[in-house]
Amino acid sequence: MDDQSIHQRITELVEQEKQLRQALQDGELSGEEEHARLRRAEQSLDQLWDLLRQRQALREAGKDPDEASERPVGEVETYQQ
């Protein structure tokens, strides 16, 4: 996945988050369902941001950014901010 595709997917997930919050507010979605779906979207966003950081680090090291790979949610979620 190239940088443009990653950014496009991030934009889609941010829009999905907005739609989920609106659906909850409109009573179209239970709080539990909204929470579960938001959590999945947030996890995917974390993975995508991590992938972008990996690609940038590889570029800066003079390597091929396509060597970057999506890491598992459990690994990305445990990073210290």
PDB file of N, CA, C and O in Angstrom:
ATOM      1  N   MET A   1       0.851  -1.168   0.000  1.00  0.00           N
ATOM      2  CA  MET A   1       0.000   0.000   0.000  1.00  0.00           C
ATOM      3  C   MET A   1       0.905   1.243   0.000  1.00  0.00           C
ATOM      4  O   MET A   1       1.799   1.360   0.839  1.00  0.00           O
ATOM      5  N   ASP A   2       0.677   2.154  -0.926  1.00  0.00           N
ATOM      6  CA  ASP A   2       1.500   3.368  -0.992  1.00  0.00           C
ATOM      7  C   ASP A   2       0.928   4.456  -0.072  1.00  0.00           C
ATOM      8  O   ASP A   2      -0.163   4.312   0.480  1.00  0.00           O
ATOM      9  N   ASP A   3       1.691   5.545   0.077  1.00  0.00           N
ATOM     10  CA  ASP A   3       1.291   6.607   1.001  1.00  0.00           C
ATOM     11  C   ASP A   3      -0.083   7.179   0.655  1.00  0.00           C
ATOM     12  O   ASP A   3      -0.899   7.418   1.545  1.00  0.00           O
ATOM     13  N   GLN A   4      -0.336   7.394  -0.616  1.00  0.00           N
ATOM     14  CA  GLN A   4      -1.617   7.960  -1.036  1.00  0.00           C
ATOM     15  C   GLN A   4      -2.782   7.045  -0.637  1.00  0.00           C
ATOM     16  O   GLN A   4      -3.806   7.523  -0.150  1.00  0.00           O
ATOM     17  N   SER A   5      -2.628   5.755  -0.838  1.00  0.00           N
ATOM     18  CA  SER A   5      -3.669   4.799  -0.467  1.00  0.00           C
ATOM     19  C   SER A   5      -3.887   4.776   1.042  1.00  0.00           C
ATOM     20  O   SER A   5      -5.017   4.668   1.518  1.00  0.00           O
ATOM     21  N   ILE A   6      -2.793   4.878   1.781  1.00  0.00           N
ATOM     22  CA  ILE A   6      -2.889   4.888   3.241  1.00  0.00           C
ATOM     23  C   ILE A   6      -3.641   6.137   3.696  1.00  0.00           C
ATOM     24  O   ILE A   6      -4.535   6.055   4.537  1.00  0.00           O
ATOM     25  N   HIS A   7      -3.277   7.294   3.137  1.00  0.00           N
ATOM     26  CA  HIS A   7      -3.971   8.537   3.501  1.00  0.00           C
ATOM     27  C   HIS A   7      -5.450   8.483   3.129  1.00  0.00           C
ATOM     28  O   HIS A   7      -6.295   8.979   3.874  1.00  0.00           O
ATOM     29  N   GLN A   8      -5.761   7.890   1.995  1.00  0.00           N
ATOM     30  CA  GLN A   8      -7.157   7.760   1.573  1.00  0.00           C
ATOM     31  C   GLN A   8      -7.932   6.889   2.564  1.00  0.00           C
ATOM     32  O   GLN A   8      -9.057   7.220   2.940  1.00  0.00           O
ATOM     33  N   ARG A   9      -7.334   5.791   2.980  1.00  0.00           N
ATOM     34  CA  ARG A   9      -7.993   4.897   3.944  1.00  0.00           C
ATOM     35  C   ARG A   9      -8.180   5.603   5.293  1.00  0.00           C
ATOM     36  O   ARG A   9      -9.208   5.425   5.948  1.00  0.00           O
ATOM     37  N   ILE A  10      -7.189   6.402   5.710  1.00  0.00           N
ATOM     38  CA  ILE A  10      -7.309   7.160   6.958  1.00  0.00           C
ATOM     39  C   ILE A  10      -8.497   8.120   6.865  1.00  0.00           C
ATOM     40  O   ILE A  10      -9.295   8.222   7.796  1.00  0.00           O
ATOM     41  N   THR A  11      -8.604   8.813   5.746  1.00  0.00           N
ATOM     42  CA  THR A  11      -9.724   9.746   5.543  1.00  0.00           C
ATOM     43  C   THR A  11     -11.061   9.017   5.625  1.00  0.00           C
ATOM     44  O   THR A  11     -12.012   9.522   6.222  1.00  0.00           O
ATOM     45  N   GLU A  12     -11.131   7.837   5.029  1.00  0.00           N
ATOM     46  CA  GLU A  12     -12.365   7.043   5.068  1.00  0.00           C
ATOM     47  C   GLU A  12     -12.713   6.635   6.493  1.00  0.00           C
ATOM     48  O   GLU A  12     -13.878   6.687   6.887  1.00  0.00           O
ATOM     49  N   LEU A  13     -11.722   6.234   7.262  1.00  0.00           N
ATOM     50  CA  LEU A  13     -11.977   5.809   8.638  1.00  0.00           C
ATOM     51  C   LEU A  13     -12.394   6.977   9.522  1.00  0.00           C
ATOM     52  O   LEU A  13     -13.245   6.814  10.396  1.00  0.00           O
ATOM     53  N   VAL A  14     -11.815   8.141   9.311  1.00  0.00           N
ATOM     54  CA  VAL A  14     -12.218   9.323  10.073  1.00  0.00           C
ATOM     55  C   VAL A  14     -13.669   9.664   9.750  1.00  0.00           C
ATOM     56  O   VAL A  14     -14.439  10.008  10.646  1.00  0.00           O
ATOM     57  N   GLU A  15     -14.039   9.571   8.499  1.00  0.00           N
ATOM     58  CA  GLU A  15     -15.429   9.810   8.105  1.00  0.00           C
ATOM     59  C   GLU A  15     -16.356   8.759   8.725  1.00  0.00           C
ATOM     60  O   GLU A  15     -17.464   9.080   9.155  1.00  0.00           O
ATOM     61  N   GLN A  16     -15.906   7.527   8.768  1.00  0.00           N
ATOM     62  CA  GLN A  16     -16.695   6.463   9.386  1.00  0.00           C
ATOM     63  C   GLN A  16     -16.928   6.765  10.865  1.00  0.00           C
ATOM     64  O   GLN A  16     -18.028   6.552  11.376  1.00  0.00           O
ATOM     65  N   GLU A  17     -15.906   7.257  11.550  1.00  0.00           N
ATOM     66  CA  GLU A  17     -16.058   7.620  12.963  1.00  0.00           C
ATOM     67  C   GLU A  17     -17.141   8.686  13.127  1.00  0.00           C
ATOM     68  O   GLU A  17     -17.976   8.590  14.026  1.00  0.00           O
ATOM     69  N   LYS A  18     -17.129   9.698  12.262  1.00  0.00           N
ATOM     70  CA  LYS A  18     -18.134  10.763  12.322  1.00  0.00           C
ATOM     71  C   LYS A  18     -19.530  10.193  12.103  1.00  0.00           C
ATOM     72  O   LYS A  18     -20.476  10.557  12.801  1.00  0.00           O
ATOM     73  N   GLN A  19     -19.647   9.301  11.133  1.00  0.00           N
ATOM     74  CA  GLN A  19     -20.947   8.698  10.826  1.00  0.00           C
ATOM     75  C   GLN A  19     -21.451   7.850  11.990  1.00  0.00           C
ATOM     76  O   GLN A  19     -22.645   7.859  12.292  1.00  0.00           O
ATOM     77  N   LEU A  20     -20.556   7.121  12.642  1.00  0.00           N
ATOM     78  CA  LEU A  20     -20.952   6.302  13.783  1.00  0.00           C
ATOM     79  C   LEU A  20     -21.460   7.172  14.930  1.00  0.00           C
ATOM     80  O   LEU A  20     -22.473   6.854  15.553  1.00  0.00           O
ATOM     81  N   ARG A  21     -20.758   8.262  15.206  1.00  0.00           N
ATOM     82  CA  ARG A  21     -21.191   9.163  16.277  1.00  0.00           C
ATOM     83  C   ARG A  21     -22.549   9.778  15.957  1.00  0.00           C
ATOM     84  O   ARG A  21     -23.396   9.931  16.836  1.00  0.00           O
ATOM     85  N   GLN A  22     -22.745  10.131  14.681  1.00  0.00           N
ATOM     86  CA  GLN A  22     -24.033  10.699  14.277  1.00  0.00           C
ATOM     87  C   GLN A  22     -25.141   9.658  14.378  1.00  0.00           C
ATOM     88  O   GLN A  22     -26.248   9.976  14.814  1.00  0.00           O
ATOM     89  N   ALA A  23     -24.861   8.427  13.984  1.00  0.00           N
ATOM     90  CA  ALA A  23     -25.853   7.353  14.066  1.00  0.00           C
ATOM     91  C   ALA A  23     -26.267   7.110  15.516  1.00  0.00           C
ATOM     92  O   ALA A  23     -27.440   6.860  15.795  1.00  0.00           O
ATOM     93  N   LEU A  24     -25.314   7.181  16.430  1.00  0.00           N
ATOM     94  CA  LEU A  24     -25.640   7.024  17.856  1.00  0.00           C
ATOM     95  C   LEU A  24     -26.527   8.178  18.307  1.00  0.00           C
ATOM     96  O   LEU A  24     -27.530   7.970  18.990  1.00  0.00           O
ATOM     97  N   GLN A  25     -26.156   9.380  17.926  1.00  0.00           N
ATOM     98  CA  GLN A  25     -26.927  10.560  18.312  1.00  0.00           C
ATOM     99  C   GLN A  25     -28.347  10.497  17.748  1.00  0.00           C
ATOM    100  O   GLN A  25     -29.294  10.934  18.403  1.00  0.00           O
ATOM    101  N   ASP A  26     -28.497   9.962  16.551  1.00  0.00           N
ATOM    102  CA  ASP A  26     -29.805   9.849  15.898  1.00  0.00           C
ATOM    103  C   ASP A  26     -30.603   8.650  16.383  1.00  0.00           C
ATOM    104  O   ASP A  26     -31.738   8.447  15.953  1.00  0.00           O
ATOM    105  N   GLY A  27     -30.022   7.853  17.275  1.00  0.00           N
ATOM    106  CA  GLY A  27     -30.715   6.693  17.805  1.00  0.00           C
ATOM    107  C   GLY A  27     -30.730   5.503  16.860  1.00  0.00           C
ATOM    108  O   GLY A  27     -31.495   4.562  17.067  1.00  0.00           O
ATOM    109  N   GLU A  28     -29.909   5.529  15.842  1.00  0.00           N
ATOM    110  CA  GLU A  28     -29.856   4.445  14.864  1.00  0.00           C
ATOM    111  C   GLU A  28     -28.932   3.316  15.292  1.00  0.00           C
ATOM    112  O   GLU A  28     -28.896   2.260  14.661  1.00  0.00           O
ATOM    113  N   LEU A  29     -28.180   3.544  16.375  1.00  0.00           N
ATOM    114  CA  LEU A  29     -27.149   2.608  16.804  1.00  0.00           C
ATOM    115  C   LEU A  29     -27.115   2.608  18.327  1.00  0.00           C
ATOM    116  O   LEU A  29     -27.241   3.656  18.962  1.00  0.00           O
ATOM    117  N   SER A  30     -26.946   1.434  18.898  1.00  0.00           N
ATOM    118  CA  SER A  30     -26.823   1.363  20.356  1.00  0.00           C
ATOM    119  C   SER A  30     -25.437   1.850  20.769  1.00  0.00           C
ATOM    120  O   SER A  30     -24.505   1.863  19.966  1.00  0.00           O
ATOM    121  N   GLY A  31     -25.319   2.243  22.016  1.00  0.00           N
ATOM    122  CA  GLY A  31     -24.029   2.676  22.542  1.00  0.00           C
ATOM    123  C   GLY A  31     -22.985   1.577  22.445  1.00  0.00           C
ATOM    124  O   GLY A  31     -21.824   1.837  22.130  1.00  0.00           O
ATOM    125  N   GLU A  32     -23.408   0.342  22.718  1.00  0.00           N
ATOM    126  CA  GLU A  32     -22.484  -0.799  22.639  1.00  0.00           C
ATOM    127  C   GLU A  32     -21.957  -1.006  21.232  1.00  0.00           C
ATOM    128  O   GLU A  32     -20.759  -1.203  21.025  1.00  0.00           O
ATOM    129  N   GLU A  33     -22.870  -0.960  20.261  1.00  0.00           N
ATOM    130  CA  GLU A  33     -22.474  -1.167  18.867  1.00  0.00           C
ATOM    131  C   GLU A  33     -21.565  -0.034  18.413  1.00  0.00           C
ATOM    132  O   GLU A  33     -20.556  -0.271  17.750  1.00  0.00           O
ATOM    133  N   GLU A  34     -21.922   1.197  18.768  1.00  0.00           N
ATOM    134  CA  GLU A  34     -21.090   2.340  18.381  1.00  0.00           C
ATOM    135  C   GLU A  34     -19.692   2.204  18.970  1.00  0.00           C
ATOM    136  O   GLU A  34     -18.694   2.430  18.286  1.00  0.00           O
ATOM    137  N   HIS A  35     -19.630   1.830  20.251  1.00  0.00           N
ATOM    138  CA  HIS A  35     -18.341   1.685  20.913  1.00  0.00           C
ATOM    139  C   HIS A  35     -17.481   0.604  20.235  1.00  0.00           C
ATOM    140  O   HIS A  35     -16.295   0.817  19.987  1.00  0.00           O
ATOM    141  N   ALA A  36     -18.072  -0.529  19.945  1.00  0.00           N
ATOM    142  CA  ALA A  36     -17.335  -1.635  19.323  1.00  0.00           C
ATOM    143  C   ALA A  36     -16.830  -1.232  17.934  1.00  0.00           C
ATOM    144  O   ALA A  36     -15.682  -1.503  17.581  1.00  0.00           O
ATOM    145  N   ARG A  37     -17.680  -0.594  17.165  1.00  0.00           N
ATOM    146  CA  ARG A  37     -17.283  -0.208  15.811  1.00  0.00           C
ATOM    147  C   ARG A  37     -16.253   0.922  15.823  1.00  0.00           C
ATOM    148  O   ARG A  37     -15.346   0.950  14.991  1.00  0.00           O
ATOM    149  N   LEU A  38     -16.396   1.847  16.767  1.00  0.00           N
ATOM    150  CA  LEU A  38     -15.393   2.907  16.901  1.00  0.00           C
ATOM    151  C   LEU A  38     -14.046   2.324  17.286  1.00  0.00           C
ATOM    152  O   LEU A  38     -13.009   2.751  16.778  1.00  0.00           O
ATOM    153  N   ARG A  39     -14.061   1.352  18.180  1.00  0.00           N
ATOM    154  CA  ARG A  39     -12.810   0.729  18.621  1.00  0.00           C
ATOM    155  C   ARG A  39     -12.088   0.084  17.442  1.00  0.00           C
ATOM    156  O   ARG A  39     -10.874   0.229  17.297  1.00  0.00           O
ATOM    157  N   ARG A  40     -12.838  -0.629  16.598  1.00  0.00           N
ATOM    158  CA  ARG A  40     -12.224  -1.251  15.418  1.00  0.00           C
ATOM    159  C   ARG A  40     -11.649  -0.194  14.470  1.00  0.00           C
ATOM    160  O   ARG A  40     -10.559  -0.369  13.925  1.00  0.00           O
ATOM    161  N   ALA A  41     -12.387   0.898  14.278  1.00  0.00           N
ATOM    162  CA  ALA A  41     -11.900   1.967  13.404  1.00  0.00           C
ATOM    163  C   ALA A  41     -10.635   2.595  13.989  1.00  0.00           C
ATOM    164  O   ALA A  41      -9.683   2.864  13.257  1.00  0.00           O
ATOM    165  N   GLU A  42     -10.619   2.828  15.293  1.00  0.00           N
ATOM    166  CA  GLU A  42      -9.444   3.414  15.949  1.00  0.00           C
ATOM    167  C   GLU A  42      -8.235   2.493  15.840  1.00  0.00           C
ATOM    168  O   GLU A  42      -7.115   2.961  15.636  1.00  0.00           O
ATOM    169  N   GLN A  43      -8.451   1.209  15.973  1.00  0.00           N
ATOM    170  CA  GLN A  43      -7.351   0.257  15.848  1.00  0.00           C
ATOM    171  C   GLN A  43      -6.787   0.277  14.429  1.00  0.00           C
ATOM    172  O   GLN A  43      -5.572   0.248  14.233  1.00  0.00           O
ATOM    173  N   SER A  44      -7.671   0.327  13.453  1.00  0.00           N
ATOM    174  CA  SER A  44      -7.221   0.389  12.058  1.00  0.00           C
ATOM    175  C   SER A  44      -6.451   1.685  11.795  1.00  0.00           C
ATOM    176  O   SER A  44      -5.442   1.681  11.089  1.00  0.00           O
ATOM    177  N   LEU A  45      -6.930   2.788  12.365  1.00  0.00           N
ATOM    178  CA  LEU A  45      -6.218   4.052  12.208  1.00  0.00           C
ATOM    179  C   LEU A  45      -4.822   3.978  12.823  1.00  0.00           C
ATOM    180  O   LEU A  45      -3.852   4.451  12.231  1.00  0.00           O
ATOM    181  N   ASP A  46      -4.726   3.391  13.998  1.00  0.00           N
ATOM    182  CA  ASP A  46      -3.413   3.245  14.636  1.00  0.00           C
ATOM    183  C   ASP A  46      -2.460   2.448  13.752  1.00  0.00           C
ATOM    184  O   ASP A  46      -1.289   2.802  13.616  1.00  0.00           O
ATOM    185  N   GLN A  47      -2.964   1.377  13.156  1.00  0.00           N
ATOM    186  CA  GLN A  47      -2.125   0.562  12.276  1.00  0.00           C
ATOM    187  C   GLN A  47      -1.679   1.351  11.052  1.00  0.00           C
ATOM    188  O   GLN A  47      -0.526   1.250  10.634  1.00  0.00           O
ATOM    189  N   LEU A  48      -2.580   2.131  10.481  1.00  0.00           N
ATOM    190  CA  LEU A  48      -2.244   2.896   9.290  1.00  0.00           C
ATOM    191  C   LEU A  48      -1.229   3.993   9.595  1.00  0.00           C
ATOM    192  O   LEU A  48      -0.297   4.207   8.819  1.00  0.00           O
ATOM    193  N   TRP A  49      -1.399   4.686  10.710  1.00  0.00           N
ATOM    194  CA  TRP A  49      -0.426   5.717  11.090  1.00  0.00           C
ATOM    195  C   TRP A  49       0.936   5.081  11.339  1.00  0.00           C
ATOM    196  O   TRP A  49       1.964   5.640  10.956  1.00  0.00           O
ATOM    197  N   ASP A  50       0.946   3.927  11.972  1.00  0.00           N
ATOM    198  CA  ASP A  50       2.202   3.211  12.204  1.00  0.00           C
ATOM    199  C   ASP A  50       2.853   2.840  10.877  1.00  0.00           C
ATOM    200  O   ASP A  50       4.067   2.971  10.723  1.00  0.00           O
ATOM    201  N   LEU A  51       2.071   2.387   9.942  1.00  0.00           N
ATOM    202  CA  LEU A  51       2.595   2.020   8.622  1.00  0.00           C
ATOM    203  C   LEU A  51       3.215   3.237   7.930  1.00  0.00           C
ATOM    204  O   LEU A  51       4.284   3.132   7.329  1.00  0.00           O
ATOM    205  N   LEU A  52       2.548   4.386   8.015  1.00  0.00           N
ATOM    206  CA  LEU A  52       3.115   5.599   7.437  1.00  0.00           C
ATOM    207  C   LEU A  52       4.444   5.961   8.095  1.00  0.00           C
ATOM    208  O   LEU A  52       5.393   6.340   7.409  1.00  0.00           O
ATOM    209  N   ARG A  53       4.517   5.847   9.428  1.00  0.00           N
ATOM    210  CA  ARG A  53       5.767   6.143  10.133  1.00  0.00           C
ATOM    211  C   ARG A  53       6.875   5.179   9.710  1.00  0.00           C
ATOM    212  O   ARG A  53       8.022   5.588   9.531  1.00  0.00           O
ATOM    213  N   GLN A  54       6.534   3.905   9.552  1.00  0.00           N
ATOM    214  CA  GLN A  54       7.527   2.932   9.094  1.00  0.00           C
ATOM    215  C   GLN A  54       8.049   3.305   7.703  1.00  0.00           C
ATOM    216  O   GLN A  54       9.254   3.270   7.452  1.00  0.00           O
ATOM    217  N   ARG A  55       7.134   3.659   6.812  1.00  0.00           N
ATOM    218  CA  ARG A  55       7.514   4.013   5.443  1.00  0.00           C
ATOM    219  C   ARG A  55       8.441   5.225   5.445  1.00  0.00           C
ATOM    220  O   ARG A  55       9.427   5.260   4.709  1.00  0.00           O
ATOM    221  N   GLN A  56       8.121   6.219   6.277  1.00  0.00           N
ATOM    222  CA  GLN A  56       8.956   7.420   6.353  1.00  0.00           C
ATOM    223  C   GLN A  56      10.343   7.086   6.899  1.00  0.00           C
ATOM    224  O   GLN A  56      11.350   7.572   6.384  1.00  0.00           O
ATOM    225  N   ALA A  57      10.392   6.266   7.928  1.00  0.00           N
ATOM    226  CA  ALA A  57      11.679   5.880   8.516  1.00  0.00           C
ATOM    227  C   ALA A  57      12.540   5.131   7.499  1.00  0.00           C
ATOM    228  O   ALA A  57      13.750   5.349   7.430  1.00  0.00           O
ATOM    229  N   LEU A  58      11.933   4.264   6.723  1.00  0.00           N
ATOM    230  CA  LEU A  58      12.680   3.537   5.704  1.00  0.00           C
ATOM    231  C   LEU A  58      13.206   4.487   4.632  1.00  0.00           C
ATOM    232  O   LEU A  58      14.346   4.362   4.187  1.00  0.00           O
ATOM    233  N   ARG A  59      12.365   5.439   4.222  1.00  0.00           N
ATOM    234  CA  ARG A  59      12.797   6.433   3.244  1.00  0.00           C
ATOM    235  C   ARG A  59      13.998   7.212   3.758  1.00  0.00           C
ATOM    236  O   ARG A  59      14.984   7.405   3.047  1.00  0.00           O
ATOM    237  N   GLU A  60      13.898   7.658   5.010  1.00  0.00           N
ATOM    238  CA  GLU A  60      14.980   8.447   5.607  1.00  0.00           C
ATOM    239  C   GLU A  60      16.270   7.639   5.742  1.00  0.00           C
ATOM    240  O   GLU A  60      17.363   8.205   5.739  1.00  0.00           O
ATOM    241  N   ALA A  61      16.143   6.326   5.861  1.00  0.00           N
ATOM    242  CA  ALA A  61      17.316   5.451   5.968  1.00  0.00           C
ATOM    243  C   ALA A  61      17.827   5.027   4.595  1.00  0.00           C
ATOM    244  O   ALA A  61      18.759   4.230   4.493  1.00  0.00           O
ATOM    245  N   GLY A  62      17.212   5.565   3.534  1.00  0.00           N
ATOM    246  CA  GLY A  62      17.644   5.234   2.182  1.00  0.00           C
ATOM    247  C   GLY A  62      17.178   3.874   1.715  1.00  0.00           C
ATOM    248  O   GLY A  62      17.740   3.305   0.779  1.00  0.00           O
ATOM    249  N   LYS A  63      16.153   3.352   2.363  1.00  0.00           N
ATOM    250  CA  LYS A  63      15.629   2.031   1.992  1.00  0.00           C
ATOM    251  C   LYS A  63      14.286   2.169   1.288  1.00  0.00           C
ATOM    252  O   LYS A  63      13.718   3.258   1.202  1.00  0.00           O
ATOM    253  N   ASP A  64      13.798   1.050   0.791  1.00  0.00           N
ATOM    254  CA  ASP A  64      12.532   1.005   0.064  1.00  0.00           C
ATOM    255  C   ASP A  64      11.361   1.058   1.052  1.00  0.00           C
ATOM    256  O   ASP A  64      11.233   0.169   1.894  1.00  0.00           O
ATOM    257  N   PRO A  65      10.501   2.087   0.966  1.00  0.00           N
ATOM    258  CA  PRO A  65       9.367   2.179   1.884  1.00  0.00           C
ATOM    259  C   PRO A  65       8.372   1.032   1.732  1.00  0.00           C
ATOM    260  O   PRO A  65       7.579   0.769   2.636  1.00  0.00           O
ATOM    261  N   ASP A  66       8.417   0.359   0.599  1.00  0.00           N
ATOM    262  CA  ASP A  66       7.516  -0.777   0.393  1.00  0.00           C
ATOM    263  C   ASP A  66       7.907  -1.988   1.243  1.00  0.00           C
ATOM    264  O   ASP A  66       7.181  -2.982   1.281  1.00  0.00           O
ATOM    265  N   GLU A  67       9.047  -1.906   1.922  1.00  0.00           N
ATOM    266  CA  GLU A  67       9.427  -2.973   2.854  1.00  0.00           C
ATOM    267  C   GLU A  67       8.628  -2.895   4.154  1.00  0.00           C
ATOM    268  O   GLU A  67       8.618  -3.850   4.931  1.00  0.00           O
ATOM    269  N   ALA A  68       7.962  -1.773   4.396  1.00  0.00           N
ATOM    270  CA  ALA A  68       7.138  -1.613   5.595  1.00  0.00           C
ATOM    271  C   ALA A  68       5.950  -2.558   5.520  1.00  0.00           C
ATOM    272  O   ALA A  68       5.445  -2.869   4.442  1.00  0.00           O
ATOM    273  N   SER A  69       5.518  -3.003   6.686  1.00  0.00           N
ATOM    274  CA  SER A  69       4.358  -3.889   6.711  1.00  0.00           C
ATOM    275  C   SER A  69       3.456  -3.530   7.889  1.00  0.00           C
ATOM    276  O   SER A  69       3.907  -3.030   8.919  1.00  0.00           O
ATOM    277  N   GLU A  70       2.183  -3.800   7.701  1.00  0.00           N
ATOM    278  CA  GLU A  70       1.204  -3.518   8.752  1.00  0.00           C
ATOM    279  C   GLU A  70       1.459  -4.442   9.930  1.00  0.00           C
ATOM    280  O   GLU A  70       1.539  -5.660   9.773  1.00  0.00           O
ATOM    281  N   ARG A  71       1.583  -3.857  11.101  1.00  0.00           N
ATOM    282  CA  ARG A  71       1.825  -4.655  12.303  1.00  0.00           C
ATOM    283  C   ARG A  71       0.505  -5.015  12.964  1.00  0.00           C
ATOM    284  O   ARG A  71      -0.494  -4.323  12.766  1.00  0.00           O
ATOM    285  N   PRO A  72       0.486  -6.084  13.745  1.00  0.00           N
ATOM    286  CA  PRO A  72      -0.738  -6.494  14.425  1.00  0.00           C
ATOM    287  C   PRO A  72      -1.230  -5.427  15.403  1.00  0.00           C
ATOM    288  O   PRO A  72      -0.436  -4.673  15.966  1.00  0.00           O
ATOM    289  N   VAL A  73      -2.531  -5.374  15.594  1.00  0.00           N
ATOM    290  CA  VAL A  73      -3.148  -4.405  16.503  1.00  0.00           C
ATOM    291  C   VAL A  73      -2.511  -4.478  17.886  1.00  0.00           C
ATOM    292  O   VAL A  73      -2.203  -3.443  18.477  1.00  0.00           O
ATOM    293  N   GLY A  74      -2.311  -5.671  18.405  1.00  0.00           N
ATOM    294  CA  GLY A  74      -1.741  -5.827  19.740  1.00  0.00           C
ATOM    295  C   GLY A  74      -0.384  -5.182  19.877  1.00  0.00           C
ATOM    296  O   GLY A  74      -0.048  -4.652  20.936  1.00  0.00           O
ATOM    297  N   GLU A  75       0.393  -5.219  18.823  1.00  0.00           N
ATOM    298  CA  GLU A  75       1.719  -4.608  18.857  1.00  0.00           C
ATOM    299  C   GLU A  75       1.621  -3.084  18.781  1.00  0.00           C
ATOM    300  O   GLU A  75       2.284  -2.378  19.541  1.00  0.00           O
ATOM    301  N   VAL A  76       0.810  -2.589  17.883  1.00  0.00           N
ATOM    302  CA  VAL A  76       0.668  -1.146  17.696  1.00  0.00           C
ATOM    303  C   VAL A  76       0.005  -0.495  18.909  1.00  0.00           C
ATOM    304  O   VAL A  76       0.374   0.611  19.304  1.00  0.00           O
ATOM    305  N   GLU A  77      -0.954  -1.172  19.485  1.00  0.00           N
ATOM    306  CA  GLU A  77      -1.706  -0.601  20.616  1.00  0.00           C
ATOM    307  C   GLU A  77      -0.864  -0.494  21.892  1.00  0.00           C
ATOM    308  O   GLU A  77      -1.235   0.241  22.807  1.00  0.00           O
ATOM    309  N   THR A  78       0.233  -1.196  21.969  1.00  0.00           N
ATOM    310  CA  THR A  78       1.030  -1.169  23.195  1.00  0.00           C
ATOM    311  C   THR A  78       2.175  -0.169  23.131  1.00  0.00           C
ATOM    312  O   THR A  78       2.953  -0.069  24.079  1.00  0.00           O
ATOM    313  N   TYR A  79       2.297   0.578  22.025  1.00  0.00           N
ATOM    314  CA  TYR A  79       3.353   1.580  21.921  1.00  0.00           C
ATOM    315  C   TYR A  79       3.119   2.691  22.924  1.00  0.00           C
ATOM    316  O   TYR A  79       1.979   3.053  23.216  1.00  0.00           O
ATOM    317  N   GLN A  80       4.209   3.229  23.447  1.00  0.00           N
ATOM    318  CA  GLN A  80       4.130   4.382  24.332  1.00  0.00           C
ATOM    319  C   GLN A  80       4.072   5.635  23.480  1.00  0.00           C
ATOM    320  O   GLN A  80       4.805   5.758  22.498  1.00  0.00           O
ATOM    321  N   GLN A  81       3.219   6.551  23.843  1.00  0.00           N
ATOM    322  CA  GLN A  81       3.096   7.823  23.107  1.00  0.00           C
ATOM    323  C   GLN A  81       4.110   8.817  23.580  1.00  0.00           C
ATOM    324  O   GLN A  81       4.157   9.940  23.077  1.00  0.00           O
TER     325      GLN A  81
END
